[in-house]
């Protein structure tokens, strides 16, 4: 009993230390994102920022299909069996290359004609940065994450932050509203850390050429879930420019970017705790939820703090972004509650994934994503960005309720001895 208490205390200290490290790294990323976002948005104005945000939104939806969830399979399987890491990493790289070739024409089809006169260069920049460089870096980071190498995860984040800050400074000094120059800086600040992080991973663990074909469906379930998450977070950025002015949709996109920044501390905690869900989940959903409960007070506190800061400090957006983004101040008050809602449903969702219920999690997310798209097309034409904000809040609230109900049902089924994981 004493040994167990000592072990639990040491694990708690390790988790706290790693969380603090990732929080600091994510704070650096937060500052970098904020600095680049402010400099870029002020330089190109709401119209250009709206087009760029639409391109990013589509990449967020498509990106999870690059590699077919193989990065998530690394965390799931290699946290349980570290010896498999080189082979799973090799499989992830091969699948990412193949799916990238398939995703490019799909991306071009959906984005064609939606990005204004600079559409081609915006699309190429986003494809290179988000669907190639950032994806490869993410897979390498997931490899480190699966082994609890949190200092290396933090190092990769800090490296990206330094380069993104450098890009923001250079853009501010030299770009003068030239979106092409900004995009070159944007791509460069994504490619360089991807190369460095991947080389560091290869030096530590190596790579084996192998494809785990038998797990393609499991990986696809991760892709569906993450992409659905992208849909209910970002589909409105694609739909809004069709019905309202680019200036208004640019203000909405800027406000949502601030919400994403406010969620960063919670994301840092989830990064550290994520592998633990797979270890706890081996014993079932009840154990995974017990693991989640340990972190629920911290995530809810961070969520409340993020929501409060957004609402109380919304007037600062005008000061930081400039007069062109005056409407952003109002949008922020509508969206302020989102970090608090996400701090709850992300934790439950990770518990479902850790207990091998990714398929059920994905079904719930697909349901909400489909509803999100339908409601946005129905409401945005009449209510503009206010309609988009209401839909976002409604969908995050629905996820809280839906995932909680699913977790409760699965726990009762497990206790009654009829557990069948999906």
C-alpha positions, 0 to 999 in steps of 0.5 A: 500500500505504501509503495503504491502511494509513493508510486502514485505521488511520483507519477503525479509529480512527473505529470505536473512537471511535464504539464508545466513544461508543455504549458510553457512551450505552448505559451511560447507557441501562443505568443508566436501565433498571436504575434504572427496573427496580429502582424499578418492580419493588420498587414493584409486586412480583413479581406485577405485574412478571410481568404487565408482563414478559409484556406486554413479551415479546409486544410484542418478538415482534410489534414486528419486524412493525411496518413489515415490516423497513423500518428494516433496509432503511434500514440495508441500502440507504441505507448503500450509497446515501445519496440514497435515505434520505428515500424509504426513511424515508417508506416505513418510516413509512407501512408502520409506521402500516398494520401497527400498525393490523393488529397491535393486535387481534392483540396484544389477542387473545394477551394477553387474560386474561393480565395480571391486573386491570390488564391493559387499562392495561398492554396500552395502555401497552405498545402505545403505548410499544413498538409506536408510540413506540419503533418510530418512534424506532428507524426514525429512529435506523436512518436516522442509523445508515445514514449513520454519524451515530453521535453522533446515534445516541448522542444519541437513546439518551442522551435516552431515558436521561435521560427514563427516569431522570426517570420512575424518580425521579418514580415512586419519589417519587410512585407508591407502588405505583400501577401506573397512575402508573408506566405513565403515566411509562413511556409519557411517557418513550418518547413524548417522545424519539421525537418529538424524534429524529424531528423531528431526523431530518426536519430533517436529511434530510426525507421522501418519500412512497413505498412500496417494494412490490418490497422488501416480501418482503425486509423481511418476512425481516428481520421474521421473523428479528428476531421469531424472536429475540424468541421464543427470548429472551422466549417463556418470559416468556409461558409461565411464568405459565401453569404457575408462580406469578406470584411465581416468574415475576416473579423469572425475568423480573427475572433475565432483565432483568439478563441483558439489561442485561449484554448492553448493551455488546455491543449497543453494539458491534454497533450501530456495526459493523452498517452495515459488514456491508452494505458488506463483504457486497457482496463476498460472505459471506467478506468479511462474515465477515472484517469480523466477525472483526475484532470477534470478540475484543472481543465475546467479551471483553465477553460473558465479562465480562458472564457472569462479572459476572452469576454472581459478583455474583448475590447483589447482586440480593437487596440491590438488588431486595428480599426479594421477589426472593430467588429471582432470585439463583438464577435468575441463576446459571443464566442467566449464560452467555447473554451469552457465547453471544450475543456469538458468534452475533449477530456471525455472524448480522450477517455473514449479513445483510450478505452478503444471506443474511437469508432463510437467517438467518431460517430458522435463527432460526425453527427455533430459535424453534419448538424453543424454544416446543415445549421450553418447553411440554414442560419448564416444567410439570415443571421450572418456571423451571429448565426455561425457563433450560435451554431458553434456554441450549440454544437460544442454544448451538444458534444458535452451532452452526447459524449457524457451520455455515451460514456455513462452508457458504456460504463454501465454496460462494462459493469454489467459484463456486456462490454463490446468495444468498437 
